[in-house]
Amino acid sequence: RYPDLLIHRAIKAVVEGKKYKAGNWTELGLHCSMTERRADDATRDVEVWLKCFYMQDKVGEVFTGTVAGVTSFGLFVALDEVYVEGLLHVTELGNDYFNFDNIRHEMAGERTGVRYRLGDRLRVKVARVDMESSKIDFVLAPEGEDASAPAQDKAPARKTLTAKPKASSKPVTQPRAKPGATAAKARKGSKKK
């Protein structure tokens, strides 16, 4: 890296007892920082695109993953074995209205009490991969579908992406129901019509 080279030149001059003219270090520092950020962004973009490219033939397959992010529009799920992250949109969470709680990092169903929290384990199916926008979309996997099982009729690959997830050893669990909600009511709310 160029900033390291500048520092090493200055250290070498001091060690040799010479005067080192710093020059315009402020301008060089700003330029180096900007080019390093651009390089990091380019690396991240390529990584995201490659993950989408890898996942485009996995549409319809079921994977286990961990909720890595909770937003007002859905859950970001990091898949366990392929280190890919995608979006499970709020409209795919079930037949309920889900409220986002940014303090608790959770989505809670108003009627059913079903909760999805940061760190929860889920089974998801790859619904869409959009290469142009570098995004991957998931849906909740129906009960009884095996993880990594290919779908009978795969949808045509489109395009999508994600970020690098952390592997977790937590078991896959059902969403938590609000205290007082029955288990049957919670299961009913987590299924898609």
Number of C-alpha atoms within 10 A of each C-alpha: 7 11 13 9 10 15 12 12 13 17 14 13 14 12 9 9 9 11 9 12 9 11 8 8 12 10 10 14 14 11 13 15 13 12 12 14 12 12 12 12 12 12 12 13 14 13 17 24 22 16 25 30 20 14 24 24 18 23 23 25 22 25 24 20 29 28 23 22 18 24 16 15 15 20 26 25 30 29 27 18 13 15 15 22 29 28 28 24 17 20 14 18 23 20 16 21 17 24 15 20 14 11 6 10 17 23 26 22 22 14 15 24 26 27 22 26 20 17 18 20 25 22 24 26 26 27 24 26 29 19 21 12 14 22 21 28 23 26 23 21 22 14 8 6 16 14 14 17 13 16 15 8 8 14 16 13 19 21 20 26 28 23 17 15 20 15 14 13 9 11 12 13 10 16 19 17 22 17 8 7 14 13 15 10 14 21 17 16 23 24 16 15 8
